[in-house]
Amino acid sequence: MEKDLDFVKEITSKEKNFSQWYIDVVRKAELADYTTIKGCMVIRPYGYGLWENMQQGLDKRIKKTGHKNAYFPLFIPENLLKKEAEHVEGFAPEVAWVTHGGSQKLEERMAVRPTSEAIICSLYSKWVRSYRDLPILINQWANIVRWEKTTRLFLRTTEFLWQEGHTVHKTEEDAQEETLKILFEVYRDYIENDLAIPVVVGKKTSKERFAGALNTYTLEALMTDGKVLQAGTSHNLGQNFAKAFNIKYLDEDQTEKFAWQTSWGTTTRLIGAIVMVHGDERGLKLPPKVAPIQLVIVPIMFDKTKKEVLDKAEKLNSILSKDFRVEIDARDEYKPGWKFNEWEMRGVPLRLEIGPRDMAKEQVVLVRRDTGEKQIVKEEILTETVKDLLIKIQENLFSQAKKFLQENIREVSDYNEFKKIIEDKRGIIKTYWCGNEDCEDKVKEETKASIRCIPFEENETSGKCIYCGKKTSTLVYFARAY
């Protein structure tokens, strides 16, 4: 029993050791755990239930914009991966290779999917013949393998889950429209409205863009330790892959042209973002829209009234389950206080307490995970109240995270001040950059802060590059990143 009590209560202080707090919460809330395979994790049922809800919200948006799901092979022949030189060079250090099938050595090595551009483009070269075949709008939900040197649950693992969209278009304008549509109408809408995580959106520098892309656009989220996490990317691939894989179409003017392409993706690292953006000293705080359990019913049981209270809890469950994801905690071996701690740690948005006194008054007690606020509610208005509270919790989580983001974006023009802020406060620094990769590299080398994006802000003013002092009109966001 003591051991079980420790399981609930012993979470490292978030303020004292953020990194260990994160691992403690992920493991003790049973989102994921380590395995005997280095760098690979198991996503436990509670964590996978969260991922399934996240998938549903994103998949719905992807399909609403005209895309359809498909599935492509896990293995990619080496000759295909090498077709786009910049692309293979970018991924080479992380590729896992299959050299044998059983005891027989393969004639050609096969990569275990680090991303799917190569295998998908080899098929698009067969499927695209005419302008009538375009656009092709395909997404796949899949697993990815990248041989990472340093791993952390959800944030960076050797194998992870993601979705990747791959589209083909007639013109550069169509490809650019697609790239930005995914960025804003799909990704930003999903991350901010479902996950309650505010993001800054912008374009990656040439050095930071996806290998083989013409341009990469990104959504960056600020974690509560002051570091940022790349929450998703959308790439305009231009014609680079079309030329490498010979993806051509016969246009209406009877001339043959290379197609234009995009690719875009988000991963299970967003689960890590939810933990780090919303979690507190007591554990998780899950946004109601994606929480595996939106409301937990905890019956307050005494020997004499146990059956009546359990019966009432079952009736309430039957009613509430029609509209919400509900679970009853009827375990006899734990006291109510222990259960409260555990469900708080697991981030369930709402707790419903029901005991004999509540039954006599035809009421229940509702407790919010985000604020700890208790509310006595009559049974007759319970469903409406739960619905209203879940909406308020979702909104509150977003507004708190938005406030934290806004308070931690700082405009800086002096490099010494830049270095001090990055070291002491972290957060995002808004400043000017001359466009020279040498300055970008030097800042990263000296401060461990990289350019996260060039924001989509109209900037009619100019300033001096934070590093070299050269006059420029390019605003950028610097931050340390996961």
Buried (B, 14 or more C-beta within 10 A) or exposed (E): EEEEBEBBEEBBEBEEEBEEBBBBBBBBBBBBBBEEEEBBBEBBEBBBBBBEBBBEBBBEBBEEBEBEEEEBEBEBBBEBBBBBEEBBEBBEEBBBEBEEEEEEEBEEBBBBBBBBBBBBBBBBBEEBEEBEBBBBBBBBBBEBBBBBEEBBBBBBBBBBBBBBBBBBBBBEEBBBBBBBBBBBEBBBEBBBBBBBBBBBBBBBBEEBBBBBBBBBBBBBBBBBBBBBBBBBBBBBBBBBBBBBBBBBBBBEEEEEBBBBBBBBBBBBBBBBBBBBBBBBEBBBBBBBBBBBBBBBBBBBBEEEBBEBBBEBBBEBBEBBEEBBBBBBBBEEEBEBEBBBBBBBBBBBBBBBBBBBEBBEEEBBBBBBBBEEEEEEBEBEEBBEBBBEBBEBBBBBBBEBBBEBBEEBBBEBBEBEBBBEBBEEEBBBBBBBBBBBEEBBEBBBEEBEBBBBBBBEEEEEEEBBBBBBBEEBEBBBBBBBBB
